[in-house]
């Protein structure tokens, strides 16, 4: 049974997450009181909504057969999820980001201080994934944006050449006949379905380069996955980026920082000047080992950063 201990701070909510008595994740969710200004990079001509899920206990015994035998409730406990938006422009620039965050950003400016406190307490201002991927910005490159605690990070990389292998098999996604392809990318084996009837060489996250839009992708037995649940072929939402002070970094250094935060978020928060965090259990008693690093029971979507 999942046990969640909630400690309310101002302005933070801390959630040490335990599965079967084993702490697998700690989070420090800081509720933003305002939405940063943004710059418009392009205007989309198509947008797609994807369900994104990943397992937070990927160590040991979570094989495909084990996943198939687990109950829906157990799988819900083991997985985190978010709804993601892929925006595609005529010029080849695209953005993959959290639809949840887009909704929260639109809500915050409409709330008074009292309404914001109430919405935060009800979880209505809880952010989704901060992982944001811009393809072909600048041309031929990927720009990755993410947030760790209160810090924004950005790193660029050349558009990766993915060694796709086209395989047999046809499946239908949202009424589109999709062909299958596989690849080994950044430490994981991916199987995807792409629609040749949508001749756009793009897809969720960093996946791209097939003769059709990738509508579904799964890695390592379903430990990470994206599935398209909606397509809007005539869209004009602006593709934007926050105007915030970014820490410019590299992919390995970003993951190293993310790992330091994930194994000990309270210590990271304190070291970055956020103040000391006092963690208590449901009875109000201090949790003595809250500042001890934990061993993560999952790995990141890219495993080759070490």
C-alpha positions as CSV (number, residue, x, y, z in Angstrom):
1,X,0.0,0.0,0.0
2,X,1.3,3.4,-0.9
3,X,1.9,5.7,2.1
4,X,2.2,9.5,1.4
5,X,3.4,11.9,4.1
6,X,2.5,15.5,3.3
7,X,4.3,18.4,4.9
8,X,3.0,21.8,4.1
9,X,5.4,24.7,4.0
10,X,5.1,28.1,2.5
11,X,5.6,28.0,-0.3
12,X,6.5,24.4,-0.6
13,X,4.8,21.0,-0.5
14,X,7.1,18.0,0.3
15,X,6.0,14.5,-0.6
16,X,8.2,11.6,0.6
17,X,6.7,8.7,-1.4
18,X,7.0,5.1,0.0
19,X,6.0,1.9,-1.7
20,X,5.7,-1.2,0.6
21,X,7.6,0.7,3.3
22,X,10.5,1.6,1.0
23,X,11.1,5.2,0.1
24,X,11.4,5.5,-3.6
25,X,11.0,9.2,-4.2
26,X,11.1,12.5,-2.4
27,X,9.8,15.7,-4.1
28,X,9.9,19.3,-3.1
29,X,7.1,21.0,-5.1
30,X,7.4,24.7,-5.0
31,X,4.1,26.5,-6.0
32,X,4.8,29.5,-8.2
33,X,2.9,32.7,-7.4
34,X,3.3,34.2,-10.9
35,X,3.9,33.0,-14.4
36,X,7.2,34.1,-16.0
37,X,7.2,36.2,-19.1
38,X,7.6,34.3,-22.3
39,X,9.1,34.9,-25.8
40,X,7.3,33.6,-28.9
41,X,9.6,31.5,-31.1
42,X,7.1,30.5,-33.8
43,X,3.4,29.7,-34.3
44,X,2.3,26.1,-34.5
45,X,0.4,24.6,-37.4
46,X,-0.3,21.3,-35.7
47,X,-0.5,20.1,-32.1
48,X,-0.7,16.6,-30.5
49,X,-1.5,15.6,-27.0
50,X,0.4,12.5,-25.5
51,X,-0.1,10.5,-22.4
52,X,3.4,10.2,-20.8
53,X,4.1,7.6,-18.1
54,X,7.2,6.2,-16.4
55,X,7.8,3.7,-13.7
56,X,9.3,4.9,-10.4
57,X,10.4,1.5,-9.3
58,X,12.4,0.1,-12.2
59,X,15.0,-1.9,-10.2
60,X,15.0,-5.6,-9.6
61,X,11.9,-7.5,-10.7
62,X,9.8,-5.2,-12.9
63,X,10.0,-7.3,-16.1
64,X,7.4,-7.3,-18.8
65,X,5.8,-10.4,-17.4
66,X,5.8,-9.0,-13.9
67,X,4.1,-5.8,-15.2
68,X,1.5,-7.9,-17.0
69,X,0.6,-9.8,-13.8
70,X,0.2,-6.8,-11.6
71,X,-3.1,-5.3,-10.7
72,X,-4.1,-1.8,-12.1
73,X,-3.9,-0.4,-8.6
74,X,-0.3,-1.6,-8.1
75,X,0.7,-0.2,-11.5
76,X,-0.8,3.2,-10.6
77,X,1.3,3.2,-7.4
78,X,4.4,2.3,-9.4
79,X,4.0,4.9,-12.2
80,X,4.1,8.7,-12.5
81,X,2.3,10.3,-15.4
82,X,1.6,13.6,-17.2
83,X,-0.2,14.8,-20.2
84,X,2.2,16.3,-22.8
85,X,1.8,18.7,-25.8
86,X,3.8,18.5,-29.0
87,X,3.6,21.7,-31.0
88,X,4.9,21.7,-34.6
89,X,5.5,24.7,-36.8
90,X,5.8,24.9,-40.6
91,X,9.5,25.8,-40.3
92,X,10.4,22.5,-38.6
93,X,10.6,23.9,-35.1
94,X,8.7,21.9,-32.5
95,X,8.2,22.0,-28.7
96,X,7.4,19.1,-26.4
97,X,6.2,20.2,-23.0
98,X,3.7,19.6,-20.2
99,X,0.1,20.3,-21.0
100,X,-0.5,20.3,-17.3
101,X,1.9,23.2,-16.8
102,X,0.2,25.1,-19.7
103,X,-3.1,24.8,-17.8
104,X,-1.6,25.9,-14.5
105,X,0.0,28.9,-16.2
106,X,-3.3,30.0,-17.6
107,X,-5.0,29.6,-14.2
108,X,-2.6,31.5,-12.0
109,X,-3.2,35.0,-13.4
110,X,-6.9,34.7,-12.7
111,X,-6.6,33.9,-9.0
112,X,-6.5,36.2,-6.0
113,X,-4.0,35.4,-3.2
114,X,-6.7,33.6,-1.1
115,X,-7.9,31.7,-4.2
116,X,-4.3,30.7,-5.0
117,X,-3.8,29.3,-1.4
118,X,-7.0,27.3,-1.7
119,X,-6.1,26.0,-5.1
120,X,-2.6,25.1,-3.9
121,X,-4.1,23.2,-1.0
122,X,-6.4,21.3,-3.3
123,X,-3.6,20.4,-5.7
124,X,-4.9,22.4,-8.6
125,X,-1.6,24.3,-8.9
126,X,0.5,21.1,-8.9
127,X,2.9,21.3,-11.8
128,X,3.6,18.5,-14.3
129,X,6.9,17.7,-15.9
130,X,9.3,20.6,-16.4
131,X,11.1,18.5,-19.1
132,X,10.8,20.6,-22.3
133,X,12.3,19.7,-25.7
134,X,12.7,22.2,-28.6
135,X,13.7,20.5,-31.9
136,X,15.3,22.6,-34.6
137,X,15.9,25.5,-32.2
138,X,18.3,26.5,-33.4
139,X,18.3,24.7,-36.7
140,X,19.8,21.3,-36.6
141,X,19.9,21.3,-32.8
142,X,17.8,20.3,-29.8
143,X,17.4,22.7,-26.9
144,X,16.4,21.1,-23.6
145,X,14.9,23.1,-20.8
146,X,14.1,21.7,-17.3
147,X,13.7,22.9,-13.7
148,X,15.3,21.4,-10.6
149,X,13.9,22.8,-7.4
150,X,13.9,26.6,-8.0
151,X,16.6,26.5,-10.7
152,X,16.1,26.6,-14.4
153,X,18.5,24.7,-16.7
154,X,19.1,24.7,-20.4
155,X,21.5,22.7,-22.6
156,X,21.8,22.2,-26.3
157,X,22.9,19.3,-28.4
158,X,23.1,18.5,-32.1
159,X,20.0,16.8,-33.4
160,X,20.8,13.1,-32.8
161,X,20.9,10.7,-35.6
162,X,18.8,7.8,-34.4
163,X,19.5,4.4,-36.0
164,X,16.0,3.2,-36.7
165,X,15.2,-0.3,-37.8
166,X,11.9,-0.7,-39.6
167,X,10.1,-3.9,-38.6
168,X,7.1,-5.9,-39.6
169,X,3.7,-5.2,-38.0
170,X,0.9,-2.7,-38.5
171,X,-1.2,-1.2,-35.7
172,X,-3.9,1.5,-35.5
173,X,-3.5,4.6,-33.4
174,X,-6.3,7.2,-33.4
175,X,-7.6,5.8,-36.7
176,X,-4.2,6.0,-38.4
177,X,-2.5,2.9,-39.7
178,X,0.9,2.9,-38.1
179,X,4.1,1.0,-39.0
180,X,6.6,-0.2,-36.4
181,X,10.2,0.7,-35.9
182,X,12.8,0.1,-33.2
183,X,16.0,1.7,-32.0
184,X,18.6,1.8,-29.2
185,X,18.8,5.3,-28.0
186,X,20.7,6.8,-25.0
187,X,20.7,3.5,-23.1
188,X,17.2,2.3,-23.8
189,X,15.5,0.1,-26.4
190,X,12.6,1.9,-28.0
191,X,9.7,0.5,-30.0
192,X,7.5,3.0,-31.8
193,X,4.5,3.3,-34.1
194,X,4.6,6.0,-36.8
195,X,1.9,7.1,-39.3
196,X,3.1,7.6,-42.8
197,X,-0.2,9.4,-43.6
198,X,1.2,12.3,-41.4
199,X,4.4,13.0,-43.2
200,X,6.2,14.8,-40.4
201,X,9.5,13.4,-39.2
202,X,8.8,14.3,-35.5
203,X,7.5,12.7,-32.4
204,X,7.4,12.9,-28.6
205,X,10.4,14.0,-26.6
206,X,13.7,13.6,-28.6
207,X,12.3,10.9,-30.9
208,X,12.3,11.8,-34.6
209,X,13.6,10.9,-38.0
210,X,11.0,8.4,-39.3
211,X,9.0,8.8,-42.5
212,X,5.9,9.7,-40.5
213,X,4.8,11.2,-37.2
214,X,5.5,9.0,-34.2
215,X,2.2,8.4,-32.4
216,X,3.3,5.8,-29.8
217,X,6.6,4.9,-28.2
218,X,7.6,2.5,-25.5
219,X,11.0,1.8,-23.9
220,X,12.3,-1.2,-22.0
221,X,9.0,-3.1,-21.4
222,X,6.9,-0.1,-20.8
223,X,9.0,1.5,-18.2
224,X,8.8,4.8,-20.2
225,X,6.1,5.4,-22.7
226,X,4.3,8.1,-24.8
227,X,0.9,7.6,-26.5
228,X,-0.9,10.1,-28.6
229,X,-4.5,10.7,-27.5
230,X,-5.4,13.7,-29.6
231,X,-4.4,15.5,-32.8
232,X,-5.3,19.1,-33.9
233,X,-4.2,19.5,-37.5
234,X,-5.2,23.2,-37.7
235,X,-3.7,25.0,-34.7
236,X,-2.2,28.4,-34.1
237,X,-1.1,28.4,-30.5
238,X,2.3,30.3,-30.1
239,X,5.4,28.2,-29.4
240,X,7.1,30.0,-26.5
241,X,10.0,29.8,-24.1
242,X,10.1,31.3,-20.6
243,X,12.2,34.5,-20.1
244,X,14.0,33.3,-17.0
245,X,17.7,33.2,-16.0
246,X,18.8,29.8,-17.2
247,X,21.8,27.9,-15.9
248,X,23.6,26.9,-19.2
249,X,24.9,23.4,-18.8
250,X,25.6,20.1,-20.7
251,X,23.5,17.0,-20.8
252,X,25.7,14.9,-18.4
253,X,26.1,17.8,-15.9
254,X,22.3,18.4,-16.0
255,X,21.6,14.8,-15.1
256,X,24.3,14.8,-12.4
257,X,22.6,17.8,-10.8
258,X,19.1,16.2,-11.2
259,X,20.5,13.1,-9.5
260,X,21.9,15.1,-6.6
261,X,18.5,16.7,-6.1
262,X,16.5,13.5,-6.4
263,X,18.5,11.5,-3.9
264,X,18.4,14.4,-1.4
265,X,16.0,17.3,-2.3
266,X,15.8,18.8,1.2
267,X,19.6,19.2,1.4
268,X,19.7,20.6,-2.2
269,X,17.0,23.1,-1.3
270,X,19.0,24.2,1.8
271,X,22.3,24.4,-0.1
272,X,20.7,26.6,-2.8
273,X,19.6,29.1,-0.1
274,X,16.1,27.9,0.4
275,X,16.3,27.4,4.1
276,X,16.1,24.4,6.4
277,X,13.3,22.0,5.8
278,X,11.7,20.2,8.8
279,X,10.0,17.0,7.8
280,X,7.5,15.5,10.1
281,X,5.4,12.3,9.9
282,X,1.5,12.2,10.0
283,X,1.7,12.4,13.8
284,X,3.8,15.6,13.7
285,X,7.0,13.8,14.8
286,X,10.3,14.8,13.1
287,X,11.6,12.3,10.5
288,X,15.2,11.7,11.7
289,X,16.6,10.4,8.4
290,X,14.9,13.0,6.1
291,X,18.3,14.5,5.1
292,X,19.9,11.1,4.4
293,X,20.4,10.4,0.7
294,X,18.1,7.7,-0.7
295,X,18.8,5.1,-3.4
296,X,16.6,5.8,-6.4
297,X,14.5,2.8,-7.4
298,X,14.2,4.1,-11.0
299,X,16.5,5.4,-13.7
300,X,16.1,8.4,-16.0
301,X,14.8,8.3,-19.5
302,X,18.4,8.5,-20.7
303,X,20.7,6.2,-18.9
304,X,24.0,7.0,-20.6
305,X,24.7,10.2,-18.8
306,X,27.0,8.7,-16.1
